[in-house]
Amino acid sequence: MNKKKTTEMRRFRLVRTEDETGVSGTGVIAEGVEFANGRCAMTWLSQFGAVTVFDNMKVIEETHGHQGKTKVEFYD
């Protein structure tokens, strides 16, 4: 993850190399935006799609990173 502080929102995606649960698959599995205040909104691209708001990017990484099997990639 890029730790650079930003004053504008940035788009990101989650890229998973290994799917431990068999639910979300591999490759690009979610898309989202990190807002200028640090909060994030993310949606899953699978058939079980949902939109979730997180307090910050660290929460996403800790919750969905699966010990390095899923990475955050910024588009912007």
PDB file of N, CA, C and O in Angstrom:
ATOM      1  N   MET A   1       0.832  -1.177   0.000  1.00  0.00           N
ATOM      2  CA  MET A   1       0.000   0.000   0.000  1.00  0.00           C
ATOM      3  C   MET A   1       0.874   1.236   0.000  1.00  0.00           C
ATOM      4  O   MET A   1       1.897   1.275   0.683  1.00  0.00           O
ATOM      5  N   ASN A   2       0.490   2.224  -0.742  1.00  0.00           N
ATOM      6  CA  ASN A   2       1.176   3.498  -0.750  1.00  0.00           C
ATOM      7  C   ASN A   2       0.781   4.275   0.496  1.00  0.00           C
ATOM      8  O   ASN A   2      -0.402   4.560   0.683  1.00  0.00           O
ATOM      9  N   LYS A   3       1.725   4.624   1.347  1.00  0.00           N
ATOM     10  CA  LYS A   3       1.446   5.305   2.611  1.00  0.00           C
ATOM     11  C   LYS A   3       1.378   6.822   2.456  1.00  0.00           C
ATOM     12  O   LYS A   3       1.215   7.529   3.451  1.00  0.00           O
ATOM     13  N   LYS A   4       1.497   7.332   1.255  1.00  0.00           N
ATOM     14  CA  LYS A   4       1.500   8.761   1.012  1.00  0.00           C
ATOM     15  C   LYS A   4       0.183   9.393   1.459  1.00  0.00           C
ATOM     16  O   LYS A   4      -0.893   8.911   1.104  1.00  0.00           O
ATOM     17  N   LYS A   5       0.269  10.468   2.235  1.00  0.00           N
ATOM     18  CA  LYS A   5      -0.913  11.208   2.670  1.00  0.00           C
ATOM     19  C   LYS A   5      -1.446  11.985   1.475  1.00  0.00           C
ATOM     20  O   LYS A   5      -0.675  12.556   0.704  1.00  0.00           O
ATOM     21  N   THR A   6      -2.765  12.004   1.325  1.00  0.00           N
ATOM     22  CA  THR A   6      -3.353  12.644   0.165  1.00  0.00           C
ATOM     23  C   THR A   6      -4.384  13.683   0.585  1.00  0.00           C
ATOM     24  O   THR A   6      -4.944  13.601   1.678  1.00  0.00           O
ATOM     25  N   THR A   7      -4.630  14.644  -0.268  1.00  0.00           N
ATOM     26  CA  THR A   7      -5.684  15.623  -0.022  1.00  0.00           C
ATOM     27  C   THR A   7      -6.831  15.417  -0.996  1.00  0.00           C
ATOM     28  O   THR A   7      -7.801  16.175  -0.980  1.00  0.00           O
ATOM     29  N   GLU A   8      -6.733  14.416  -1.829  1.00  0.00           N
ATOM     30  CA  GLU A   8      -7.794  14.072  -2.776  1.00  0.00           C
ATOM     31  C   GLU A   8      -8.142  12.604  -2.621  1.00  0.00           C
ATOM     32  O   GLU A   8      -7.336  11.806  -2.142  1.00  0.00           O
ATOM     33  N   MET A   9      -9.355  12.257  -3.032  1.00  0.00           N
ATOM     34  CA  MET A   9      -9.723  10.846  -2.961  1.00  0.00           C
ATOM     35  C   MET A   9      -8.954  10.059  -4.017  1.00  0.00           C
ATOM     36  O   MET A   9      -8.570  10.593  -5.058  1.00  0.00           O
ATOM     37  N   ARG A  10      -8.736   8.757  -3.718  1.00  0.00           N
ATOM     38  CA  ARG A  10      -8.001   7.880  -4.632  1.00  0.00           C
ATOM     39  C   ARG A  10      -8.767   6.579  -4.800  1.00  0.00           C
ATOM     40  O   ARG A  10      -9.303   6.023  -3.842  1.00  0.00           O
ATOM     41  N   ARG A  11      -8.807   6.109  -6.031  1.00  0.00           N
ATOM     42  CA  ARG A  11      -9.446   4.825  -6.334  1.00  0.00           C
ATOM     43  C   ARG A  11      -8.451   3.702  -6.098  1.00  0.00           C
ATOM     44  O   ARG A  11      -7.248   3.857  -6.310  1.00  0.00           O
ATOM     45  N   PHE A  12      -8.987   2.553  -5.650  1.00  0.00           N
ATOM     46  CA  PHE A  12      -8.120   1.397  -5.435  1.00  0.00           C
ATOM     47  C   PHE A  12      -8.869   0.118  -5.793  1.00  0.00           C
ATOM     48  O   PHE A  12     -10.079   0.117  -6.016  1.00  0.00           O
ATOM     49  N   ARG A  13      -8.108  -0.962  -5.839  1.00  0.00           N
ATOM     50  CA  ARG A  13      -8.682  -2.293  -6.021  1.00  0.00           C
ATOM     51  C   ARG A  13      -7.955  -3.260  -5.108  1.00  0.00           C
ATOM     52  O   ARG A  13      -6.810  -3.027  -4.718  1.00  0.00           O
ATOM     53  N   LEU A  14      -8.630  -4.349  -4.771  1.00  0.00           N
ATOM     54  CA  LEU A  14      -7.997  -5.434  -4.031  1.00  0.00           C
ATOM     55  C   LEU A  14      -7.658  -6.527  -5.023  1.00  0.00           C
ATOM     56  O   LEU A  14      -8.508  -6.944  -5.810  1.00  0.00           O
ATOM     57  N   VAL A  15      -6.429  -6.988  -4.988  1.00  0.00           N
ATOM     58  CA  VAL A  15      -5.969  -8.051  -5.873  1.00  0.00           C
ATOM     59  C   VAL A  15      -5.558  -9.228  -4.996  1.00  0.00           C
ATOM     60  O   VAL A  15      -4.669  -9.105  -4.154  1.00  0.00           O
ATOM     61  N   ARG A  16      -6.207 -10.361  -5.199  1.00  0.00           N
ATOM     62  CA  ARG A  16      -5.960 -11.547  -4.374  1.00  0.00           C
ATOM     63  C   ARG A  16      -5.222 -12.605  -5.181  1.00  0.00           C
ATOM     64  O   ARG A  16      -5.615 -12.926  -6.303  1.00  0.00           O
ATOM     65  N   THR A  17      -4.144 -13.149  -4.601  1.00  0.00           N
ATOM     66  CA  THR A  17      -3.371 -14.183  -5.283  1.00  0.00           C
ATOM     67  C   THR A  17      -3.807 -15.585  -4.885  1.00  0.00           C
ATOM     68  O   THR A  17      -3.598 -16.542  -5.631  1.00  0.00           O
ATOM     69  N   GLU A  18      -4.422 -15.706  -3.695  1.00  0.00           N
ATOM     70  CA  GLU A  18      -4.896 -17.009  -3.230  1.00  0.00           C
ATOM     71  C   GLU A  18      -6.208 -16.814  -2.478  1.00  0.00           C
ATOM     72  O   GLU A  18      -6.299 -15.965  -1.590  1.00  0.00           O
ATOM     73  N   ASP A  19      -7.230 -17.606  -2.836  1.00  0.00           N
ATOM     74  CA  ASP A  19      -8.544 -17.504  -2.203  1.00  0.00           C
ATOM     75  C   ASP A  19      -8.707 -18.623  -1.185  1.00  0.00           C
ATOM     76  O   ASP A  19      -9.042 -19.752  -1.542  1.00  0.00           O
ATOM     77  N   GLU A  20      -8.467 -18.306   0.090  1.00  0.00           N
ATOM     78  CA  GLU A  20      -8.523 -19.314   1.148  1.00  0.00           C
ATOM     79  C   GLU A  20      -9.915 -19.892   1.360  1.00  0.00           C
ATOM     80  O   GLU A  20     -10.049 -21.063   1.713  1.00  0.00           O
ATOM     81  N   THR A  21     -10.952 -19.086   1.150  1.00  0.00           N
ATOM     82  CA  THR A  21     -12.315 -19.515   1.456  1.00  0.00           C
ATOM     83  C   THR A  21     -13.076 -20.055   0.257  1.00  0.00           C
ATOM     84  O   THR A  21     -14.089 -20.735   0.428  1.00  0.00           O
ATOM     85  N   GLY A  22     -12.607 -19.766  -0.960  1.00  0.00           N
ATOM     86  CA  GLY A  22     -13.332 -20.190  -2.154  1.00  0.00           C
ATOM     87  C   GLY A  22     -14.535 -19.332  -2.477  1.00  0.00           C
ATOM     88  O   GLY A  22     -15.376 -19.732  -3.283  1.00  0.00           O
ATOM     89  N   VAL A  23     -14.639 -18.162  -1.870  1.00  0.00           N
ATOM     90  CA  VAL A  23     -15.804 -17.296  -2.084  1.00  0.00           C
ATOM     91  C   VAL A  23     -15.529 -16.182  -3.092  1.00  0.00           C
ATOM     92  O   VAL A  23     -16.300 -15.995  -4.033  1.00  0.00           O
ATOM     93  N   SER A  24     -14.445 -15.449  -2.902  1.00  0.00           N
ATOM     94  CA  SER A  24     -14.229 -14.254  -3.723  1.00  0.00           C
ATOM     95  C   SER A  24     -13.372 -14.487  -4.954  1.00  0.00           C
ATOM     96  O   SER A  24     -13.362 -13.645  -5.852  1.00  0.00           O
ATOM     97  N   GLY A  25     -12.657 -15.591  -5.027  1.00  0.00           N
ATOM     98  CA  GLY A  25     -11.815 -15.874  -6.181  1.00  0.00           C
ATOM     99  C   GLY A  25     -10.472 -15.183  -6.093  1.00  0.00           C
ATOM    100  O   GLY A  25     -10.077 -14.689  -5.037  1.00  0.00           O
ATOM    101  N   THR A  26      -9.773 -15.156  -7.222  1.00  0.00           N
ATOM    102  CA  THR A  26      -8.462 -14.515  -7.295  1.00  0.00           C
ATOM    103  C   THR A  26      -8.500 -13.419  -8.340  1.00  0.00           C
ATOM    104  O   THR A  26      -9.483 -13.274  -9.066  1.00  0.00           O
ATOM    105  N   GLY A  27      -7.432 -12.650  -8.414  1.00  0.00           N
ATOM    106  CA  GLY A  27      -7.381 -11.502  -9.314  1.00  0.00           C
ATOM    107  C   GLY A  27      -8.016 -10.300  -8.637  1.00  0.00           C
ATOM    108  O   GLY A  27      -7.996 -10.189  -7.411  1.00  0.00           O
ATOM    109  N   VAL A  28      -8.576  -9.406  -9.430  1.00  0.00           N
ATOM    110  CA  VAL A  28      -9.232  -8.214  -8.879  1.00  0.00           C
ATOM    111  C   VAL A  28     -10.569  -8.645  -8.278  1.00  0.00           C
ATOM    112  O   VAL A  28     -11.456  -9.107  -8.995  1.00  0.00           O
ATOM    113  N   ILE A  29     -10.707  -8.495  -6.972  1.00  0.00           N
ATOM    114  CA  ILE A  29     -11.909  -8.991  -6.286  1.00  0.00           C
ATOM    115  C   ILE A  29     -12.780  -7.877  -5.720  1.00  0.00           C
ATOM    116  O   ILE A  29     -13.935  -8.118  -5.371  1.00  0.00           O
ATOM    117  N   ALA A  30     -12.241  -6.653  -5.625  1.00  0.00           N
ATOM    118  CA  ALA A  30     -13.010  -5.547  -5.068  1.00  0.00           C
ATOM    119  C   ALA A  30     -12.459  -4.232  -5.591  1.00  0.00           C
ATOM    120  O   ALA A  30     -11.298  -4.142  -5.991  1.00  0.00           O
ATOM    121  N   GLU A  31     -13.311  -3.210  -5.580  1.00  0.00           N
ATOM    122  CA  GLU A  31     -12.906  -1.859  -5.963  1.00  0.00           C
ATOM    123  C   GLU A  31     -13.380  -0.897  -4.887  1.00  0.00           C
ATOM    124  O   GLU A  31     -14.361  -1.147  -4.186  1.00  0.00           O
ATOM    125  N   GLY A  32     -12.654   0.209  -4.776  1.00  0.00           N
ATOM    126  CA  GLY A  32     -13.069   1.169  -3.768  1.00  0.00           C
ATOM    127  C   GLY A  32     -12.462   2.528  -3.964  1.00  0.00           C
ATOM    128  O   GLY A  32     -11.770   2.801  -4.945  1.00  0.00           O
ATOM    129  N   VAL A  33     -12.745   3.379  -2.990  1.00  0.00           N
ATOM    130  CA  VAL A  33     -12.197   4.730  -2.984  1.00  0.00           C
ATOM    131  C   VAL A  33     -11.768   5.067  -1.562  1.00  0.00           C
ATOM    132  O   VAL A  33     -12.469   4.777  -0.592  1.00  0.00           O
ATOM    133  N   GLU A  34     -10.594   5.688  -1.467  1.00  0.00           N
ATOM    134  CA  GLU A  34     -10.114   6.234  -0.200  1.00  0.00           C
ATOM    135  C   GLU A  34     -10.365   7.735  -0.266  1.00  0.00           C
ATOM    136  O   GLU A  34      -9.805   8.424  -1.119  1.00  0.00           O
ATOM    137  N   PHE A  35     -11.204   8.240   0.629  1.00  0.00           N
ATOM    138  CA  PHE A  35     -11.538   9.654   0.634  1.00  0.00           C
ATOM    139  C   PHE A  35     -10.427  10.477   1.270  1.00  0.00           C
ATOM    140  O   PHE A  35      -9.572   9.931   1.967  1.00  0.00           O
ATOM    141  N   ALA A  36     -10.431  11.772   1.038  1.00  0.00           N
ATOM    142  CA  ALA A  36      -9.377  12.651   1.545  1.00  0.00           C
ATOM    143  C   ALA A  36      -9.262  12.606   3.062  1.00  0.00           C
ATOM    144  O   ALA A  36      -8.184  12.858   3.601  1.00  0.00           O
ATOM    145  N   ASN A  37     -10.355  12.290   3.769  1.00  0.00           N
ATOM    146  CA  ASN A  37     -10.301  12.213   5.238  1.00  0.00           C
ATOM    147  C   ASN A  37      -9.815  10.862   5.740  1.00  0.00           C
ATOM    148  O   ASN A  37      -9.753  10.642   6.949  1.00  0.00           O
ATOM    149  N   GLY A  38      -9.465   9.944   4.824  1.00  0.00           N
ATOM    150  CA  GLY A  38      -8.930   8.640   5.196  1.00  0.00           C
ATOM    151  C   GLY A  38      -9.961   7.521   5.207  1.00  0.00           C
ATOM    152  O   GLY A  38      -9.585   6.350   5.160  1.00  0.00           O
ATOM    153  N   ARG A  39     -11.243   7.844   5.267  1.00  0.00           N
ATOM    154  CA  ARG A  39     -12.268   6.801   5.230  1.00  0.00           C
ATOM    155  C   ARG A  39     -12.301   6.173   3.846  1.00  0.00           C
ATOM    156  O   ARG A  39     -11.913   6.793   2.855  1.00  0.00           O
ATOM    157  N   CYS A  40     -12.776   4.917   3.793  1.00  0.00           N
ATOM    158  CA  CYS A  40     -12.801   4.172   2.536  1.00  0.00           C
ATOM    159  C   CYS A  40     -14.165   3.531   2.325  1.00  0.00           C
ATOM    160  O   CYS A  40     -14.812   3.094   3.276  1.00  0.00           O
ATOM    161  N   ALA A  41     -14.589   3.481   1.083  1.00  0.00           N
ATOM    162  CA  ALA A  41     -15.772   2.720   0.695  1.00  0.00           C
ATOM    163  C   ALA A  41     -15.308   1.684  -0.316  1.00  0.00           C
ATOM    164  O   ALA A  41     -14.505   1.982  -1.201  1.00  0.00           O
ATOM    165  N   MET A  42     -15.823   0.454  -0.176  1.00  0.00           N
ATOM    166  CA  MET A  42     -15.362  -0.640  -1.028  1.00  0.00           C
ATOM    167  C   MET A  42     -16.534  -1.535  -1.408  1.00  0.00           C
ATOM    168  O   MET A  42     -17.442  -1.759  -0.607  1.00  0.00           O
ATOM    169  N   THR A  43     -16.506  -2.045  -2.638  1.00  0.00           N
ATOM    170  CA  THR A  43     -17.515  -2.993  -3.090  1.00  0.00           C
ATOM    171  C   THR A  43     -16.841  -4.237  -3.641  1.00  0.00           C
ATOM    172  O   THR A  43     -15.806  -4.160  -4.304  1.00  0.00           O
ATOM    173  N   TRP A  44     -17.448  -5.388  -3.356  1.00  0.00           N
ATOM    174  CA  TRP A  44     -16.958  -6.670  -3.868  1.00  0.00           C
ATOM    175  C   TRP A  44     -17.461  -6.872  -5.288  1.00  0.00           C
ATOM    176  O   TRP A  44     -18.574  -6.460  -5.616  1.00  0.00           O
ATOM    177  N   LEU A  45     -16.659  -7.499  -6.126  1.00  0.00           N
ATOM    178  CA  LEU A  45     -17.023  -7.731  -7.519  1.00  0.00           C
ATOM    179  C   LEU A  45     -17.608  -9.120  -7.745  1.00  0.00           C
ATOM    180  O   LEU A  45     -17.930  -9.464  -8.882  1.00  0.00           O
ATOM    181  N   SER A  46     -17.755  -9.921  -6.704  1.00  0.00           N
ATOM    182  CA  SER A  46     -18.298 -11.272  -6.823  1.00  0.00           C
ATOM    183  C   SER A  46     -19.826 -11.225  -6.835  1.00  0.00           C
ATOM    184  O   SER A  46     -20.425 -10.156  -6.723  1.00  0.00           O
ATOM    185  N   GLN A  47     -20.435 -12.380  -6.969  1.00  0.00           N
ATOM    186  CA  GLN A  47     -21.891 -12.483  -6.950  1.00  0.00           C
ATOM    187  C   GLN A  47     -22.464 -12.112  -5.580  1.00  0.00           C
ATOM    188  O   GLN A  47     -23.667 -11.890  -5.451  1.00  0.00           O
ATOM    189  N   PHE A  48     -21.606 -12.045  -4.558  1.00  0.00           N
ATOM    190  CA  PHE A  48     -22.020 -11.690  -3.206  1.00  0.00           C
ATOM    191  C   PHE A  48     -21.676 -10.235  -2.906  1.00  0.00           C
ATOM    192  O   PHE A  48     -21.268  -9.906  -1.793  1.00  0.00           O
ATOM    193  N   GLY A  49     -21.840  -9.375  -3.891  1.00  0.00           N
ATOM    194  CA  GLY A  49     -21.436  -7.983  -3.772  1.00  0.00           C
ATOM    195  C   GLY A  49     -22.087  -7.250  -2.620  1.00  0.00           C
ATOM    196  O   GLY A  49     -23.240  -7.507  -2.274  1.00  0.00           O
ATOM    197  N   ALA A  50     -21.347  -6.345  -2.036  1.00  0.00           N
ATOM    198  CA  ALA A  50     -21.815  -5.474  -0.965  1.00  0.00           C
ATOM    199  C   ALA A  50     -20.942  -4.235  -0.983  1.00  0.00           C
ATOM    200  O   ALA A  50     -19.815  -4.269  -1.478  1.00  0.00           O
ATOM    201  N   VAL A  51     -21.453  -3.155  -0.452  1.00  0.00           N
ATOM    202  CA  VAL A  51     -20.667  -1.938  -0.298  1.00  0.00           C
ATOM    203  C   VAL A  51     -20.482  -1.709   1.195  1.00  0.00           C
ATOM    204  O   VAL A  51     -21.441  -1.740   1.966  1.00  0.00           O
ATOM    205  N   THR A  52     -19.226  -1.478   1.592  1.00  0.00           N
ATOM    206  CA  THR A  52     -18.901  -1.305   3.003  1.00  0.00           C
ATOM    207  C   THR A  52     -18.054  -0.052   3.176  1.00  0.00           C
ATOM    208  O   THR A  52     -17.227   0.267   2.321  1.00  0.00           O
ATOM    209  N   VAL A  53     -18.258   0.650   4.274  1.00  0.00           N
ATOM    210  CA  VAL A  53     -17.445   1.820   4.607  1.00  0.00           C
ATOM    211  C   VAL A  53     -16.514   1.433   5.756  1.00  0.00           C
ATOM    212  O   VAL A  53     -16.946   0.849   6.750  1.00  0.00           O
ATOM    213  N   PHE A  54     -15.239   1.768   5.605  1.00  0.00           N
ATOM    214  CA  PHE A  54     -14.209   1.452   6.593  1.00  0.00           C
ATOM    215  C   PHE A  54     -13.616   2.752   7.130  1.00  0.00           C
ATOM    216  O   PHE A  54     -13.582   3.755   6.416  1.00  0.00           O
ATOM    217  N   ASP A  55     -13.149   2.749   8.376  1.00  0.00           N
ATOM    218  CA  ASP A  55     -12.565   3.952   8.973  1.00  0.00           C
ATOM    219  C   ASP A  55     -11.292   4.401   8.270  1.00  0.00           C
ATOM    220  O   ASP A  55     -11.015   5.597   8.182  1.00  0.00           O
ATOM    221  N   ASN A  56     -10.510   3.430   7.762  1.00  0.00           N
ATOM    222  CA  ASN A  56      -9.270   3.779   7.075  1.00  0.00           C
ATOM    223  C   ASN A  56      -8.748   2.555   6.317  1.00  0.00           C
ATOM    224  O   ASN A  56      -9.289   1.457   6.443  1.00  0.00           O
ATOM    225  N   MET A  57      -7.713   2.759   5.548  1.00  0.00           N
ATOM    226  CA  MET A  57      -7.143   1.702   4.724  1.00  0.00           C
ATOM    227  C   MET A  57      -6.541   0.581   5.571  1.00  0.00           C
ATOM    228  O   MET A  57      -6.561  -0.580   5.162  1.00  0.00           O
ATOM    229  N   LYS A  58      -6.014   0.912   6.732  1.00  0.00           N
ATOM    230  CA  LYS A  58      -5.425  -0.116   7.593  1.00  0.00           C
ATOM    231  C   LYS A  58      -6.472  -1.162   7.986  1.00  0.00           C
ATOM    232  O   LYS A  58      -6.159  -2.350   8.061  1.00  0.00           O
ATOM    233  N   VAL A  59      -7.693  -0.736   8.234  1.00  0.00           N
ATOM    234  CA  VAL A  59      -8.758  -1.680   8.586  1.00  0.00           C
ATOM    235  C   VAL A  59      -9.021  -2.638   7.427  1.00  0.00           C
ATOM    236  O   VAL A  59      -9.213  -3.833   7.650  1.00  0.00           O
ATOM    237  N   ILE A  60      -9.031  -2.138   6.207  1.00  0.00           N
ATOM    238  CA  ILE A  60      -9.217  -3.007   5.033  1.00  0.00           C
ATOM    239  C   ILE A  60      -8.080  -4.009   4.934  1.00  0.00           C
ATOM    240  O   ILE A  60      -8.313  -5.201   4.734  1.00  0.00           O
ATOM    241  N   GLU A  61      -6.853  -3.530   5.074  1.00  0.00           N
ATOM    242  CA  GLU A  61      -5.697  -4.420   4.956  1.00  0.00           C
ATOM    243  C   GLU A  61      -5.695  -5.491   6.039  1.00  0.00           C
ATOM    244  O   GLU A  61      -5.402  -6.654   5.762  1.00  0.00           O
ATOM    245  N   GLU A  62      -6.017  -5.110   7.258  1.00  0.00           N
ATOM    246  CA  GLU A  62      -6.023  -6.073   8.366  1.00  0.00           C
ATOM    247  C   GLU A  62      -7.174  -7.071   8.229  1.00  0.00           C
ATOM    248  O   GLU A  62      -7.023  -8.243   8.573  1.00  0.00           O
ATOM    249  N   THR A  63      -8.306  -6.617   7.734  1.00  0.00           N
ATOM    250  CA  THR A  63      -9.489  -7.471   7.632  1.00  0.00           C
ATOM    251  C   THR A  63      -9.448  -8.387   6.416  1.00  0.00           C
ATOM    252  O   THR A  63      -9.820  -9.557   6.506  1.00  0.00           O
ATOM    253  N   HIS A  64      -8.999  -7.861   5.280  1.00  0.00           N
ATOM    254  CA  HIS A  64      -9.112  -8.595   4.021  1.00  0.00           C
ATOM    255  C   HIS A  64      -7.775  -8.952   3.378  1.00  0.00           C
ATOM    256  O   HIS A  64      -7.753  -9.553   2.304  1.00  0.00           O
ATOM    257  N   GLY A  65      -6.659  -8.594   4.014  1.00  0.00           N
ATOM    258  CA  GLY A  65      -5.343  -8.854   3.440  1.00  0.00           C
ATOM    259  C   GLY A  65      -4.908 -10.300   3.467  1.00  0.00           C
ATOM    260  O   GLY A  65      -4.047 -10.699   2.682  1.00  0.00           O
ATOM    261  N   HIS A  66      -5.480 -11.094   4.350  1.00  0.00           N
ATOM    262  CA  HIS A  66      -5.158 -12.516   4.464  1.00  0.00           C
ATOM    263  C   HIS A  66      -3.654 -12.756   4.464  1.00  0.00           C
ATOM    264  O   HIS A  66      -3.132 -13.574   3.707  1.00  0.00           O
ATOM    265  N   GLN A  67      -2.975 -12.019   5.335  1.00  0.00           N
ATOM    266  CA  GLN A  67      -1.525 -12.170   5.536  1.00  0.00           C
ATOM    267  C   GLN A  67      -0.729 -12.073   4.240  1.00  0.00           C
ATOM    268  O   GLN A  67       0.156 -12.887   3.974  1.00  0.00           O
ATOM    269  N   GLY A  68      -1.057 -11.071   3.447  1.00  0.00           N
ATOM    270  CA  GLY A  68      -0.309 -10.805   2.226  1.00  0.00           C
ATOM    271  C   GLY A  68      -0.854 -11.445   0.967  1.00  0.00           C
ATOM    272  O   GLY A  68      -0.319 -11.209  -0.116  1.00  0.00           O
ATOM    273  N   LYS A  69      -1.904 -12.249   1.074  1.00  0.00           N
ATOM    274  CA  LYS A  69      -2.480 -12.900  -0.109  1.00  0.00           C
ATOM    275  C   LYS A  69      -3.375 -11.957  -0.905  1.00  0.00           C
ATOM    276  O   LYS A  69      -3.744 -12.249  -2.042  1.00  0.00           O
ATOM    277  N   THR A  70      -3.718 -10.827  -0.300  1.00  0.00           N
ATOM    278  CA  THR A  70      -4.510  -9.800  -0.978  1.00  0.00           C
ATOM    279  C   THR A  70      -3.796  -8.473  -0.796  1.00  0.00           C
ATOM    280  O   THR A  70      -3.420  -8.113   0.319  1.00  0.00           O
ATOM    281  N   LYS A  71      -3.609  -7.750  -1.885  1.00  0.00           N
ATOM    282  CA  LYS A  71      -2.899  -6.466  -1.872  1.00  0.00           C
ATOM    283  C   LYS A  71      -3.819  -5.356  -2.336  1.00  0.00           C
ATOM    284  O   LYS A  71      -4.707  -5.569  -3.162  1.00  0.00           O
ATOM    285  N   VAL A  72      -3.595  -4.163  -1.790  1.00  0.00           N
ATOM    286  CA  VAL A  72      -4.271  -2.950  -2.248  1.00  0.00           C
ATOM    287  C   VAL A  72      -3.425  -2.344  -3.354  1.00  0.00           C
ATOM    288  O   VAL A  72      -2.220  -2.149  -3.193  1.00  0.00           O
ATOM    289  N   GLU A  73      -4.063  -2.051  -4.472  1.00  0.00           N
ATOM    290  CA  GLU A  73      -3.393  -1.345  -5.585  1.00  0.00           C
ATOM    291  C   GLU A  73      -4.186  -0.089  -5.890  1.00  0.00           C
ATOM    292  O   GLU A  73      -5.395  -0.155  -6.114  1.00  0.00           O
ATOM    293  N   PHE A  74      -3.514   1.058  -5.901  1.00  0.00           N
ATOM    294  CA  PHE A  74      -4.170   2.322  -6.227  1.00  0.00           C
ATOM    295  C   PHE A  74      -4.135   2.566  -7.731  1.00  0.00           C
ATOM    296  O   PHE A  74      -3.109   2.359  -8.380  1.00  0.00           O
ATOM    297  N   TYR A  75      -5.264   3.008  -8.276  1.00  0.00           N
ATOM    298  CA  TYR A  75      -5.314   3.399  -9.689  1.00  0.00           C
ATOM    299  C   TYR A  75      -4.702   4.773  -9.882  1.00  0.00           C
ATOM    300  O   TYR A  75      -4.010   5.023 -10.869  1.00  0.00           O
ATOM    301  N   ASP A  76      -4.957   5.653  -8.945  1.00  0.00           N
ATOM    302  CA  ASP A  76      -4.570   7.068  -9.077  1.00  0.00           C
ATOM    303  C   ASP A  76      -3.238   7.334  -8.409  1.00  0.00           C
ATOM    304  O   ASP A  76      -2.758   8.468  -8.421  1.00  0.00           O
TER     305      ASP A  76
END
